[in-house]
């Protein structure tokens, strides 16, 4: 049942061969075709702008008040591309290999190689749009290091790269809106997928300002709605991020790929209390210059500046000398957890490690003093110049940290701890980014496609823009070329009426429960279960307990939920209830998937499957496949497997030592 549609031929020629033989839609016919794009982050905004530029009639939807508020704006550290400006040995193949290896050999070779190929033209596209990437003294774009690589390939705009890239895509989108080629529906949230004769033909949305349900037709539907990290309640995602769009598609027949593959980011501000609604990310780019350490002495009560150098354990540099502080995120996160669990954690909670910039400030300061011809400068002068360099590269991140914690990271080390960040799982898609429902595509973080069991830092922005600017404009035509005779289907079609009725009934059912507990209560309870039993470490006993607990939580949710306000009005609590209902079902599937995968790989760490050194231990003989789950009924899914073949990047035990 799973046809990945991978083109024949050598890996490095597949994408060009595909583009050379793909079916096309002529300009006159494009003007007759309507395309729905759900989500306006990097994947959605770039896709909507590109397809409208090509002549298609596009309708775009976001639940925010503006496309510019999509969560892509929160990305900080950078975007990868194999430009090799640093002349340090980078190449398309090396980016491909690093991504496959970083994902612990659980991603599809053909998609990852295509991503590496188009990475270089993404940068050209963004520069042409005016994205203010950092530059070297000579004018070339600057690069910095990120985890899982030994080259500098990450392009950046201070610590706000996602914001600058999204503004570029947003401007392209707004131009098409002004020209009338895109109709923008802000504050509209997808509630249901409409399938007619087996093909995706539209969506039902809720106008979040007045509660009205609306029907929208499209010859094809593109889901670009982001990841589902908020299933854990506390995560680095914006509070509105949700799984609803792809979950509704999943329940209509779209298979869900690798749902248990969750990324725990190692560089986040630690939890400070039960009142928190989200966590704050400190960009992985900080590991480019910062050094991570803990005291050598357990339960050390001293302040960081009271601990001398010879009593500090730079544990990543000690354990992984080849990559040091730049090991991939899953490796760095588990190492931090191990140190804290062993009693070496710092801060009041003892659930944190230090990220120290003292050495980088001193190093940069010496270079700057040399530039200024300062002989024998004082330590204070060196530090002053070093701080200016660090401020230029990471200033907004340092300011954010100080505002949240009240500590000046130029003077004392940051305290960091792992937190839920990105989800590698998502709707299963083939090479063309089409799901198992014909005419339904899924892009960016919403699909499972490119990152395997662990995403390397700075690759999310790369995938979102690759899918929107350079993949979907080719692949969607292959489907739409056979749809040029399909007339616009009126929204009074029985399937539209049926879909809207199901949404209305669901809303009334949720509102009519009339219980005593808030949506946030249930969301927090779900988050605790997921973090404790399907988080950084998992085991069979805990996962089975989690499944049972989530099923009980679901029963309580549908018997004791309280939603104030009315349905036919602006009602954020009702909106949250819809999303949490989907999160509860997703949480169960995530635990089922994690329980089924009896191996450790990337961010999926089963405690029963680890090497003597505590590293993830894969089982390629039995689990070298994508888990693609088909929804059957409540609490019941059927597993389909896409077997992964590696003709170029041969699987080996991942080592960063």
N, C-alpha and C positions, 0 to 999 in steps of 0.2 A: 504493500500500500504506500510505502514511502519512496517516492521517486525524486531523488535530489536533483535530477536534470544536470548533472555535472558534464560539461562538454568533453569530448574525446580529445586526445592529443597530449603533448608534453605540458606540464604544469604551467610553465612560463608563457605558453601560447594560448591557453584556454580562453582567456578573456578577449584577446584580440580576435581569435577565431569566432567566438560567440558574436562579437559586435559585427564582424564581417558578414555573418549569415543570418542575423536576426531579422524577423519580419518587421516591416515599417508601416506607419500610418501617414498618409499624405496630408499636407497642411489643410486642405479643404475639409477633410474628414475629421481632423483634430478639433476643428471648431464646433463640431456636432457632438463631441464626447464630453461628458461631465465626470469629473474625478473628485471624490471626497478625500480630504486629508484630515485626520484626527490627531491633533497635537501640533504645536508650533514651536517646538524646540529646534535644535540644530537640524535634526533629520526632517521634521515636518516643514519648517520654514523653508529650508533649501529645496525640498521636493516640490512644495507648492509653487515657489518662485520659478523653479526650473521648468516645471510642466506647463505653467501658464505662459512663460516665455516661448515655449515651443508651440503654443496655440491652443492647448486644451482649455476647457472651461473648468475652473477649479473652485471648490468650496472648502474652506478651511475652518476648523473649529478648535477653540481652546476654552478651558473653564476659567482661566484668569481674565482679568479685565483688559489685558493687552497681550498680544503675542510676545512682547518683550519680557513678560514676567515668567516665561517658561523656565523650568528648573535648569536648563543648560546654562543659564546666566550665572549659576553658582559655581561652575567649574573654575578652578583656580590656576593650577600649575602649568598647563601647556597642552600642546597637540603634537603628536609624533609624525614624522615624515622622513623618508630616506633620501634626503638631499645631499648628505655628506659634506656640508659646508665646512665642517671642522677637519676634514681630511684625515679622519681617524679610523677609516676602514669600514664605514657604513655602506650599505647597499640595499636594494630591494630584497634580495635573498636574505640578508642578515635580519632585516626587520621582520620578514616572514618567519624565519626560524626562531627568533626571539619570542615572537607572539605565540607560535605553536608550543614551544618549550615552556613559556610562561604560563600557558593554559594547561600545562601538564598533559599534553597530547590527548586532549578531549575536544578538539575542534576540527572542522573540516578543512583539509589542506587547500582546496580550490578557492574557497571564500577568503581565507586568510591571505593567500598569495595575491588575489585581486585587490584586497585592501592595501597591501604593501605597494602594489603597482600604482594605484591612483593617489597614494599619499602625497606624492611630489606635486601633482597638479592641484591638490587642495590648497597648498600653500600659495601657489601662483594665483589661484582664484581669490583667496582672501586678501592678498596684498593688493590685487587689482581693485578690490572693494574698499580699500583704505584701512584695513585692520592694522592698528599700530603695533606690530610686533617689535620687540626689543632688537636693537641693532648693535653690531660691534663698531669700534672706532672707525674702521674703514668703510662702513656702510652696509656690509653684509648682514643678513639676519643672524641674530645670536641664537645659540642653542645651549641647553643645559642637560644634565643627566637625570634620568629617572630610573626607578627600580627595574631589575631584571635585564639590564643591558650593560655593556661595557663601552658604549659609544655615546656621544652627545647628539641626540636627534630630536630633542624636544624644543619646539618653537613656543614662545611665550610672550605675553604682554603683562609684565609685572606679575601680580598674583590674581589677575582678573581676566585670564585668557578667555574663559567661556563667555563672559559678558561682551568682550570685544568681538568675538566670532559671531555671537548671536545678533549683535547690532548690525554686522555685515549682512547676515542672512535676512534679518528683519527689514533692512533697507531695500533689499532685492524684492522681498515679499510686498512691502508697502508700495513699491513702484507698480507692481502688477495689480494691486488693489486699486490704485489711482487710475490705471488704464482700463479697469473694468474686467480684467481677466480672472481675478480672484474675488470671490465674495467672502468676506471675513465674518465669522460668527463668534464673537467673544462672549464670555460668560454663558457658554453652551456646553453641556457635558453629555457625552454619548452614554446612552442607557441601554441600547440594544442594537444588535446587528440584524438587518433585514436580508434574508436569503430567499431568492425566488428561482425556482427550477434549478436548485443546486448551486447558484452563483450569488456572490455578494452583490446586492443591488441598492443598498442604502443603509441608513441608520435612523434611530429614534434618539432625539436629544431632549434634554430638559433645559429650558431657559432658567438660569439660576437667579434671575432678577424677579421673575413673576411666577415661576413654577410651571409654566406652560410646557406641555409636551409637543414636540414638533417632528414632522416626518421629512426626510431629505433623501432624494434619489441620487444615485451615482452609478455610472457604468462599471466603476470599480471603486474599491475602498482601500485606503492606505492608513494603517494604524501606526502612529509615531508617538505613542503616549507615554514613553519612558518606562522606568523600572518600578519594581514593587518592594523596595527595601522597607517601606513603612509598615509592612506586615509585622515588623519587630517593634512597632510603636516608636521607640527611640532609634533614630538613624540620622544620617547627615542630610537626608532628603527634606525638601520643603514639606510642610505639614499637609499640603493639598495633594501631594503625589500619591497616586493610587493605581490599582491594577484593573479597575472596572472595565475599561474599553477592551483590553485583550481577554479578560475573564469572560465577558459576555460572548465574545467571539469563540472562546474555548468551549463554552457550553452549547454553542451552535454547531460545533464540529471541528474547530481548528485545534490541532494537537498542540499540547504544551510541552516544550522541550526543556529537559534538565532543570526542573523547578527548584531543586535543592542547592544548586550552585550559587551561593551567595558570597559576595566579597566583603571581608572585614578589613576596613582601612586602618592601618597601624598608627596614623598620625592625626588623632582627634583630641579635642579638649575633653578631659574625663568628666564623667557624670558627677554632678555636685549636689543632687537632691532629688526627692521623689516628685517635686513639682515640675520638673523639666518636661517639655513637650517635644524637643528635638535636641540633637547634638551638633556641634560645630566642627567642621573639618579644618585642619591645618594642612595645607597642601603638601603632597609628597615631594614637591620641589624643595621643601625645606631639608629633606634628607640629602639633597645634592651638596649642601654645605654644612648642615648641622651634624653633630655626632651624638649618638644615642648611648646612654649609660645608666647604670644603677650602682649603688654602693656595693662594695665587696662583702660588707658585713650585713647579715640579716637584721631586719627591723632596726636599721640605723636611724636614730632620732635626730641626727644633725641636719642643719640646713645644707643646701647644695654647695655653697661657697665655703663651708667649714670642712668639706671632705677633700683632702689633698689628692693630687693626681694619681699617686701610687695606690690609693685605696678606692679607685673607681674601676668598674668593670664595663668596658666598651664591648658588650657581649656579642653584638653583630659582627664587629671587626674581628673578635676572637674566634667566633664559630665559622664565619664565612669570609676568610681573608681575601678571596678573589673578587668578591662583590661588596663586602663590608656593609656599610649602611644602606647600600643600594640593592639589597636583595628584593625579590618581588614582595608584594603586599601580604600574601598569605603566609610566607615564611617569616616576615618581620612581625606580623600580628601574633602568630603562635609563639614566637620567641619572647615577645613582651609578656604574654599571658603566663608563660612558663616561669619567667623570672618573678613576676608578681605572686603567682601561686606558691612559689618556693620561699616567699618571705623577703624578697629584695625590693619590693615596690616602694614608691616614695609618695609624699603628700599625706594629707590627713586620712584619706581612705586606704592608702597603701596599694591602690589600684592605678598606678601610673609609673612611667619611667621618664627620665630626663632627655630632652632634646636640646643640646648645648651649642651655641654659636660663638663661644668665646674664642676658639681656635680660628674660626673663619674670619671673625672680626680682626684678629691680630694679623692673620695672613694677608687679607686684603689691605689692611692699613699699611703694612710694610711696603707693598707694591705701590700704593698711592704716594707714600712718602718718597719713594725712589723717583716716581714721576715728577714730583714737585721739587726734586733736588734737595731734600731735607736730609742732612747728615746728622747721624746720632740723635734722632728725634726721641723725645721722652715716651714712655709707655702710654701716657694719656693722649699725646698727639697721635700716636699710632692708632689707638683705639678710636679716637675721634674720626680719623679718616676712614677707618674700617667700617664704622657704623654708617657712614654716608653711603658706602658702596652697598652694604646690606640693605639699607633703607631703600635704595633705588631698585633693588631686585625683589625685595620681599616686604616693603614698607607697609602696604595695606594689610598684610597678614599679621605683622607684628602689632599694628594698631588694633586690629580686631581682637587679638589675644589679650592685649592689655585692657581693653574695654570690658571684656568678659570676666577676666580673672583678677584684675587689679594689680597684676605683676608686670614689670617692665622686662620683656625678653631680651633687650639689649644688655641688661645688667645681670639677670639671673636666667638659668635655663628654663625653657618651656617644660611643662608637665603634659605628657600625652598618654593616651591609651587607645587601644583598638575600638572601633565602632562600625556598625553596619553601614555600608556605603552604596555598593553597586550590585546589581543582580545579573549574573551571566545567563541565567535561564530566561525563557520567554517563549513566545509562540514559535513552533517549529516552522522553518521556511526552507524552501529549496534554493538552488543557485540563483534563481530569479527574484528571490525574496518573497515568493508567493507561499501562503500557508496551505493547509490541506483543504481549504475552501476555495474553489476557483474564483478568481477575481478579488480575493482578499489578500493584500500584501501587508507585511509588517517590517518595520525598519528601526534602526537605532537600538537603544537599550531594550525596547519592547520585544525584540526577537532574540533567539538563542545563538545567533549565527557565528560570531567570529572569535569569541574569547575563551571557549572551552571551560575549564574549571577555575580559572583565575584570570582576570583582566590585568594586563600591565598598565601602569599609570600613564596617563596622557593618550590612551588609545580610544577612550570613549568619544571624545570630540572628533577624532579621526574617523571613526566608524559612522557617526551620525552624518557628517558632511559627505563622506564617501557615498553612503547610501542615497542621500538626497540629491546631490549634485551630479554624481557620475555613474551610478548604477541604475537606479529606478528609471531615469529617462530612457534608457535602452530597453530594460527588461519589460516595462509595462506595455510598451508597444507590441511586444510579441504576443501578448494576450489581446490587446485592444484591436489589433488588426483583424481579428475575427469577430469583433463586436460592432463594426461600422454600420451594420444593417439593423442593429438593435435600437429601436426607438426609445425615447424617454418614457419610462414607465410611470403612469400617474400614481400619486401617493395615496389614492383611494383604493389601490389594489388590495385584495384580501390579505396578503402577507404583511403589508404595512399596517392595516387595521389590526391584525392579530398581534403584531409586535408591540404596537402602542398599547393595546389592551393589556398585554402581559406586564408592561412597565407600570401602567396605572394600577393594576391589581396589586403589584408588589409594593408600590408606594402606600396604598391604602392599608395593606396588611401590616406594614411596618408601623405606620402611624396609629393603627388601631390596637396595637399590643397593649398600650396603656400601663406599662410596668412602672418600676420605681428607680431603675438604674440608668445612668447616662450612657451615651455612645462611648465616650472616653473611658468609662469604667471597663467596658468589654474590650476595647482596644488595648488598654494597658494590660489586662489579664492575658490576652492573646500574646502580647509582646513578651511578657515574662516567660510564658511557656516556650515560645520560640527561641528566645535568647538562651535560656537555661538548658534546653534539650535539643535544639536544632541550630545552635549558634556556632561559635568557634570550634567547639569539639562536640562530637555526637557519639552515642553508642546505642546498641540495639535496645537495651532495656529502657533508656531514656526516651528514645524515639517512639517505642510502643506506648509508653506512658503518655507522651505528648499527644499521640493520635486519640487516645481515649479521653484525655482532658479537653482537647479541642472539640470533640463531639459533644461532650457534656456542656462546654461553654456555648456551643451553637444552640443547644436546647434552651439554655438559660437566656440567651440573647433573644430568641423568638418567643419567650414567655414573660420576660421582665424588663424589656427595653422601654425607656421613656423618651418620647420625642415631643418637645414643646412646639407651639406654633401650628400653622395649617399647611396643607399640601400646596395649595394654589397661591403661593406667595414666596418671597425670598425666605428660605429656611435652611441655613447652614447645617443645623443638626440633622435634618433629614438627608441632606447631601452626604454628611459623614456616615450616617447609618447605612446608606446604600453602599458606600465604599467599604466599611468595616464588615458588612455581610459577605462581601466578596473576599476580603482578607481572611476571614475565618475559614472559608472553604479552601482557599489557596494554601493556608497554613497546614491544613490536613494533607493536601497533596504533596507539599514540600517534605513533610515528615515521612510520608509513604515512599517517596522517591529516595530520600536519604536512607531509609531502612532497607530498601531494595538494593542499593548500590553498596555491596560489601567490599569496599576498597576505600582507600584514602587517595584523593587527588585534588590538588589545588586548594580551593577554599572549602572543599568537602573533606573534613578530617574525622574519620571514624577511629575512635580510640583503640579499637581492636586491631586495626591495620596500620601499624607504624613500624619503622625501622628501629634497630637498637638505639640509634641516635635521636629518636623522636621525630623523624621526618615522615612525610606522607609516603605510604607504600601502595603503589598502584597494582592492579591485577589486570594486565593487558589481555590475558588469555580469556577472561570471562566478562570484562566490562569495557572493552574498547568499542563503545557504541554511544549514540545519543539516545537518551530515554525520551521517547515521544509518547505522552499520555493522552488517551482518548477518553473524554468524559462520557460516562454511561448513565449514571443516576446518582442521587445523593450518596456520598461515601463510597462510590464505586467508579474506578477507572480501569481501563485496559492498557497495558504497556505494549508499545510497538518500538522496535529497535532499528535505528539506522547505523549499520556497522561502519566504523571508521577505518579507512585504509590509508596507510602512510607509505607513499612511494618515494618521497624525497626526504622528509624529516623523520627519520627512523626513531621510534620511541626508545628512550633510555632512562635510567634512573636520574631524575633531575638533581643536579648538584650545582651549588653556587659557592662551593668551597675553594 
